[in-house]
Amino acid sequence: MTAEKSLAIVLRVVEFSESSYIVTLFTDNFGRVSALAKGARRPKGPFESALDLLALCRVVFLRKPGDSLDLLTEAKLERRFRAAARSLPRFYAGLYIAELLLAWTEHSDSNTPLFILSAQAITGLDNADSVTRTILHFEIRGLHLLGLLPSLVYCVECGTMVDVAQRAAFGLQAGGVLCPRCKPGKRQVISISKQARWLMQALAQSNHYSDLNRQSVAPDVDPTVMKAERPDLAWGELRAVTSQIVFHQLDRKPRLHPFLNRYCLEDQA
Ligand SMILES: [Zn+2]
C-alpha cells in the first residue's frame, strides 16, 4: 500500500457504519477515488468537517489493490462549498456538476485539466459568477477535455466543411454537424445557428466564460471561417443544444437537470 497525496473535490458521501463514511472524491492526480473514511461520523473524528459535499480538500489515502476501497487517512479542508446556505439555484448547479463528474469519470483515470475546470466552476458558483454561463462552460469545456465534444466545423461523416454562413444540421447520434449530402436519413438531427457553433467552440477553448469578452480568444477558435456576429445572442440556443448533447452522451437525462432548468436558467442568462 502506498500513501498518496492529492487535492480532491468531494462528490459523494455515503454512510457506511455508525462511525464511518464511504466518500467518492475527484482528485487532481488520480481521477476518481472511492475511499473508506473511518471515524468520520464521530463528532471529533479525524477529518473534522472536511468531508462536505463539493468541498475542496487536501487528502492522503492508502491505495488498496484491485477493487477494494482505498482508505482515507487525512482530509484537510481548503474551501467549503457555501452556496448551499444562501442560494438554491447555486446549490443545485453544484450538485449537477457533481452528478456529471460521477458519470463522466472512471475510477483512477486522471484528468487534471477537468479537475481544474471543476474546482473553478464550483468556486465560481460560490462567488458571483453567472449560474447559467458557469454550467454551460463546464459542460462544453468538460466534453472537450474528455474528447467528447461534437465536430462543429467539418461534416462528421465526410469531412467537408459545413457552410458557416447559415444554420447547420447537427446530428446528435452522428456526433456533429452534417453537410446537406450526408444529412438525409440521419436520426436525431437538430438545427444549430452559426452563433451557437461559434460560442460552443469558444467556450470549449476558454478557461472561463468571461474570457470570451477578450479579443484573444477569437483567433484560436476561428479557423478563419467561424466568425459570428453577436454570438452573445446564442446563449439560450446553446443551452438547449448542449443539454441534448449531454443527454445523448449519458444516454439519460441527469437527475438534477430539471431542477437546474426550473431554478437557474430562466432569469439568469
Ligand atoms: Zn458530409
Residues whose N, C-alpha, C, O or C-beta is under 5 A from the ligand:
A	BS01	ZN	C155 E157 C158 G159 C179 C182
